[in-house]
Amino acid sequence: MTTTPVDLFVSALQLRPDGGVRAAERQMNGGDSGAWQIATFRVETDADVHADHWEMHPEAEEAVCCLTGGVRLHFRATTPGGAEDVVRVEAGTAVIVPRGRWHRLELIAPSDLMSITLRRGTRLEKRTDTH
């Protein structure tokens, strides 16, 4: 078996149910493989983190990890008219997004981020409250 480095800013890693780990194309919406995805992103603008969309993972929690820079992680209100919960995520920290919880990111500064989740069933929804 030949081992070669994987550029984590180009490819994702899939952690497969059979215990295998594979480099693969990043997926925003997951396939049916049941593989968890580790994806790393270099982001410079809110557009790079789809700040104009809410995201939700119905089948698993997500670890949102900030490697460099900083972001604000917004959680959509759970009651009509309620306020969003906002968590500041700085370099070297991570937040666990609960399964099924709508969330989005906004940049504080250009950042390197890592996301770890089961992408199967992931949903995106355009924000209607943009200012």
Salt bridges, closest charged atoms under 4 A:
ASP52 OD1 - HIS53 ND1 2.94
ASP52 OD2 - LYS126 NZ 2.81
GLU55 OE2 - HIS50 NE2 3.88
GLU55 OE1 - HIS57 NE2 3.34
GLU55 OE1 - HIS103 NE2 3.13
GLU55 OE2 - ARG119 NH2 2.89
GLU59 OE1 - ARG120 NE 2.75
GLU62 OE1 - HIS57 NE2 2.85
GLU62 OE1 - HIS103 NE2 2.86
GLU84 OE1 - HIS74 ND1 2.72
GLU84 OE1 - ARG104 NH2 3.21
ASP85 OD2 - ARG101 NH2 3.50
GLU90 OE2 - ARG88 NE 2.65
GLU106 OE1 - ARG72 NE 3.68
GLU106 OE1 - HIS74 NE2 3.00
GLU106 OE2 - ARG104 NH1 3.06
ASP112 OD1 - ARG42 NE 3.02
GLU125 OE2 - ARG76 NH1 2.51
ASP129 OD1 - ARG127 NE 2.93
